[in-house]
């Protein structure tokens, strides 16, 4: 994703870090965009370009990947087993 952000002209404007599951393991691979705190779940490598172009460049969150706020950091999320 960092190569995509650099190619989009975002070098020095965004920071991309690797992390663990961010305590949201039930939502698969996660991406979170700050300062908006938009959480994306079950992200696949092919989703990275869309997140960069739509959200980081265009300012529009990718709704199909977005994790609902009520599913974050809660014991009642239907995705928890």
C-alpha positions in Angstrom: 0.0 0.0 0.0 2.9 2.4 0.7 4.0 2.1 -3.0 0.5 2.9 -4.1 0.4 6.0 -1.9 3.8 7.1 -3.1 2.7 6.7 -6.7 -0.4 8.7 -6.0 1.8 11.6 -4.8 1.1 11.2 -1.1 4.7 10.7 0.0 5.3 12.8 3.1 1.6 13.4 3.5 0.5 9.9 4.7 2.2 7.4 6.9 1.6 3.7 6.4 2.5 1.4 9.3 2.3 -2.4 9.7 0.5 -3.7 12.8 -1.1 -6.7 14.4 -4.8 -7.3 14.4 -5.6 -4.0 16.3 -7.9 -6.1 18.6 -10.3 -6.6 15.7 -9.2 -10.1 14.6 -12.7 -11.2 13.8 -12.8 -8.7 10.9 -9.8 -10.2 9.1 -7.0 -8.1 7.8 -7.6 -4.5 8.9 -6.8 -1.0 7.6 -7.5 2.0 9.7 -7.3 5.6 8.3 -6.7 8.4 10.8 -7.6 11.1 11.7 -11.0 10.1 10.5 -10.8 6.7 12.3 -12.3 4.8 9.4 -11.8 1.1 9.9 -11.8 -1.3 6.9 -12.2 -5.1 7.5 -11.4 -8.2 5.5 -9.1 -6.1 3.3 -7.4 -8.0 0.5 -4.3 -6.9 -1.5 -6.5 -6.1 -4.4 -8.5 -3.6 -2.2 -5.4 -1.4 -1.5 -5.5 0.6 -4.8 -9.2 1.5 -4.1 -8.5 2.6 -0.6 -5.7 4.8 -1.8 -7.5 6.3 -4.7 -10.9 6.7 -3.2 -10.2 7.5 0.4 -6.6 8.8 0.7 -6.7 10.8 -2.5 -10.4 11.4 -3.0 -11.5 11.7 0.6 -14.4 9.2 0.1 -14.3 6.2 2.4 -14.8 2.8 0.6 -18.1 1.8 2.1 -18.1 -1.8 1.0 -15.0 -2.5 3.2 -16.0 -0.3 6.1 -16.5 -1.9 9.5 -19.6 -0.5 11.3 -18.8 1.6 14.3 -21.0 -0.6 16.5 -18.8 -3.6 15.6 -15.5 -2.0 16.9 -14.3 -2.8 20.3 -17.5 -4.5 21.5 -18.4 -7.9 22.8 -21.8 -7.9 21.0 -20.6 -7.7 17.4 -22.2 -10.4 15.3 -18.8 -11.2 13.8 -17.5 -12.4 17.1 -17.6 -16.1 17.6 
